[in-house]
Amino acid sequence: MVTNFNHINHMGRVTDSSQATPVTKRQVNDGSSFEKILKEKLEGSHDIKFSRHAEMRMQMRNIHLTELQKDKISKAIDKAEGKGVRDSLVLMDNLAFVVNVKNRTVITAVSSSELKENVFTNIDGAVFA
């Protein structure tokens, strides 16, 4: 004789418990818990990346960013993302950065001496950081 037990799920609906899958704490291949990995990913989602082109431009233009400046760029990206911007010009401390918002990647960097000579294209928003 097979007995099916019904239970009420979180939505208040009665479901057949024989079809429910047990919830367990699962270990990932390297021994890390799902919770730890999720936390790392969520915290890391605010990191910014720099394209090779941006790294070359920054080196060429002697632009060295502090952690505070990187944090300002990250917050500017958050603001742009909140407004639905895809590619943004971020202006900060007499520097300009073209950023791909979705990938959180700095595409290029321009120093204050070059700001007046440049036209920024392929952007759909600007943020002052």
CORCOR-V717314 format. One record per backbone hydrogen bond with DSSP energy under -0.5 kcal/mol. NH is the residue of the N-H (numbers start at 1). CO is the residue of the C=O. If there is no record, write none. Layout:
BEGIN
nh->NH co->CO
nh->NH co->CO
END
This chain:
BEGIN
nh->4 co->2
nh->6 co->4
nh->7 co->15
nh->9 co->7
nh->9 co->13
nh->12 co->9
nh->15 co->7
nh->17 co->5
nh->17 co->15
nh->19 co->16
nh->20 co->17
nh->24 co->22
nh->26 co->24
nh->28 co->32
nh->31 co->28
nh->34 co->26
nh->37 co->33
nh->38 co->34
nh->39 co->35
nh->40 co->36
nh->41 co->37
nh->42 co->38
nh->43 co->39
nh->44 co->40
nh->45 co->41
nh->46 co->43
nh->47 co->44
nh->49 co->104
nh->51 co->106
nh->55 co->51
nh->56 co->52
nh->57 co->53
nh->58 co->54
nh->59 co->55
nh->60 co->56
nh->61 co->57
nh->62 co->59
nh->63 co->58
nh->64 co->62
nh->70 co->66
nh->71 co->67
nh->72 co->68
nh->73 co->69
nh->74 co->70
nh->75 co->71
nh->76 co->72
nh->77 co->73
nh->78 co->74
nh->79 co->75
nh->80 co->76
nh->81 co->77
nh->82 co->78
nh->83 co->79
nh->83 co->80
nh->84 co->81
nh->85 co->80
nh->88 co->99
nh->89 co->125
nh->90 co->88
nh->90 co->97
nh->91 co->89
nh->91 co->127
nh->92 co->90
nh->92 co->95
nh->95 co->92
nh->96 co->110
nh->97 co->90
nh->98 co->108
nh->99 co->88
nh->99 co->97
nh->100 co->105
nh->101 co->86
nh->101 co->99
nh->102 co->86
nh->104 co->100
nh->104 co->101
nh->105 co->100
nh->106 co->49
nh->107 co->98
nh->108 co->98
nh->110 co->96
nh->114 co->111
nh->115 co->111
nh->115 co->112
nh->116 co->112
nh->117 co->114
nh->118 co->114
nh->118 co->115
nh->121 co->119
nh->124 co->87
nh->125 co->87
nh->127 co->89
nh->129 co->91
nh->129 co->127
END
